[in-house]
Amino acid sequence: MSAERQSNDTNNPWWGEHLHRYEVALTLIKKKPAHILDIACGTGFGSDYLAALGHQVIGGDISAASVAQCQASYKRTNLSFQFMDATQIHFPNAHFDVIISFETLEHTTAFHQVLREFKRVLKPDGLLILSTPNILINSPNGQLVNPYHTQEWQYDELRQLLQLYFEHVHLKGQHYNRYTQKSGLKNNFAKFVEGLLYKQGVRKMPLQWQDKLMQRINGTPMYPRSCDYEMITEPNEILKCKTFFAVCTLAAFGIK
C-alpha cells in the first residue's frame, strides 16, 4: 500500500506510476508557458517536473510541512509552493490554464466543493487533469483498503460526478503494461517472480538483490518505470485499470 503522499525517493513501487501521470499531462498542455496549479502536490516532484519544462507552476498542498519541504527542495523562478485547501482556493475566478490534481478526490468527503473550486478558478478554455483509484480494483469487496481514502468510485460513478461540473469529460485508465507488451515463458516467469518479490516477507530482500534478479530474468529493474505504463481509452479495458485518469474541460477543445 502506498503512503498518503508520494515519496521523492525514486526507488519505490509507485514512482514510475506517479511520474507517468505527469508525463501524460504534459502532452495535453498545448499552451506554453501555461499557468498551472498542481494541487495536492505532496512532495512537489511533479510541480518541479512541469516547471523545469518552462511552465509557470504553483504547487498547493493542505500539509504545511509538505509545503515547507517543497520550498526548501525546489528553487525555480517559475515555481512556487503555497499552503492551500482545495475547498477554498485563494485565487480569483478563471485564473489558471491548467489544474492538475492527482490522487486527491478520494481523500476528502468535500469532493463536490473541491470540484466547484476547480471549475471556478479554471479559465473557460482550460484543462482539469486528475486521477483517482478504481474501487473495483483497489477495494474489490467494497471496503476501502487504503486508510487515507474516504471514498473511491467506479467508472460510471466518476464520469457522472465530473459531468456535474464540466461540459466534457474524457476518462482513461492507467495500465501497467510491462508484461502485456511481450509474451512467452520468460515473460510469464518474470511476472511470477515480480509478484513473489512483492509478497510480505520476501519483499524485505534488499532492493539491489531484487533488481539484479529481475535484470537477469527480464532486463528490467524491480520497480516499474514510467515507460511501464500506458493510458487505455477502451471503456471495457478501463474498467480493469487500477487508476482512472480524467481530462475535463468547460467546453470542447479537441481533447482526445
ZIURTA-V704096 format. One record per residue. SS is DSSP state (~ for helix, > for strand, _ for the rest). PSI is psi as a letter, one per 40 degrees, with the letter a starting at -180 (* if undefined). D_LAST is the distance of its C-alpha to the last C-alpha in Angstrom with 2 decimals. Layout:
ss psi d_last
SS PSI D_LAST
SS PSI D_LAST
This chain:
ss psi d_last
_ h 31.31
_ i 29.67
_ i 31.41
_ d 30.31
_ i 28.97
_ h 27.63
_ i 30.51
_ e 30.55
_ h 32.20
_ e 29.92
_ g 32.13
_ i 30.87
_ e 28.81
_ e 25.85
~ d 25.45
~ d 23.00
~ d 20.82
~ d 20.79
~ d 20.36
~ d 17.33
~ d 15.50
~ d 16.51
~ d 15.57
~ d 11.92
~ d 12.10
~ d 13.71
~ e 10.99
~ e 8.84
_ h 12.09
_ d 12.70
_ h 16.06
_ h 19.00
_ i 21.03
_ i 19.07
> h 21.19
> h 19.94
> h 21.48
> g 21.34
> i 23.14
_ f 24.94
_ e 24.93
_ b 27.77
_ e 29.42
_ e 27.16
~ d 26.06
~ d 22.36
~ d 23.41
~ d 25.60
~ d 22.95
~ d 20.76
~ d 23.95
~ d 25.17
_ e 22.30
_ e 23.38
_ i 21.70
> h 23.97
> h 23.75
> h 25.64
> h 25.89
> i 27.22
> i 28.89
_ e 31.42
_ h 33.61
~ d 36.04
~ d 36.98
~ d 33.43
~ d 33.14
~ d 36.52
~ d 35.54
~ d 32.42
~ d 34.55
~ d 37.07
~ d 34.68
_ h 32.33
_ g 33.69
_ i 31.46
_ d 32.03
_ e 28.37
> h 28.22
> i 30.03
> h 30.32
> i 31.54
> h 32.70
_ h 30.30
> h 30.10
_ e 26.62
_ e 28.41
> g 30.09
_ h 28.10
_ f 30.65
_ i 28.60
_ i 28.56
_ i 26.04
_ f 22.90
_ d 23.74
> i 20.69
> d 17.60
> h 16.00
> h 17.31
> h 16.96
> g 18.85
> h 18.92
_ f 21.29
_ d 22.80
~ d 22.61
~ e 24.63
~ e 27.45
_ h 28.52
_ e 29.69
_ f 28.87
~ d 25.09
~ d 25.09
~ d 26.79
~ d 24.39
~ d 21.36
~ d 23.48
~ d 24.22
~ d 20.64
~ d 19.97
~ d 23.24
~ e 22.86
> h 19.27
> i 19.17
> d 17.94
> f 15.02
> i 14.54
> h 12.25
> h 13.56
> h 12.60
> i 14.91
> i 16.11
> i 18.92
> i 20.88
> h 20.76
~ d 24.31
~ d 24.80
~ d 24.62
~ d 26.06
_ g 28.71
_ d 29.17
_ e 32.47
_ e 31.14
_ h 33.10
_ h 31.14
_ d 31.98
_ h 30.98
_ e 33.72
_ e 31.57
_ h 29.16
_ d 30.12
_ i 27.55
_ i 24.53
> i 22.24
_ i 21.17
~ d 17.65
~ d 18.57
~ d 20.66
~ d 18.04
~ d 15.59
~ d 18.63
~ d 19.71
~ d 16.62
~ e 16.48
_ d 20.02
_ d 18.99
_ h 15.47
_ d 14.41
> h 10.77
> h 10.13
> h 7.30
> h 9.64
> i 9.87
> h 13.26
> h 14.96
> h 17.18
> h 20.40
_ e 20.59
_ d 23.88
_ e 25.74
_ e 23.24
_ e 22.86
_ i 26.58
_ i 29.29
_ i 33.08
~ d 35.88
~ d 35.45
~ d 31.82
~ d 32.88
~ d 35.81
~ d 33.72
~ d 31.52
~ d 34.77
~ d 36.29
~ d 33.30
~ d 33.52
~ d 37.26
~ d 37.01
~ e 34.90
_ i 37.64
_ h 39.93
_ c 42.95
~ d 41.65
~ e 38.93
~ e 41.81
_ h 42.43
_ h 41.94
~ d 38.41
~ d 39.85
~ d 41.43
~ d 38.25
~ d 36.41
~ d 39.21
~ d 39.17
~ d 35.42
~ d 35.61
~ d 38.50
~ d 36.85
~ e 33.24
_ f 33.04
_ i 30.82
_ i 31.81
_ d 32.29
_ i 29.49
_ i 25.83
_ i 24.21
~ d 20.62
~ e 20.21
~ e 21.25
> i 17.95
> i 14.50
> h 11.40
> h 11.55
_ e 9.16
_ h 12.19
~ d 13.77
~ d 17.25
~ d 16.63
~ d 14.99
_ d 18.36
_ e 20.15
_ i 18.46
_ d 20.57
> h 17.98
> i 15.07
> h 12.33
> h 10.88
> h 8.82
> i 10.71
> i 11.48
_ e 14.66
_ i 13.27
_ h 10.35
_ f 9.21
_ f 6.32
_ h 3.80
_ * 0.00
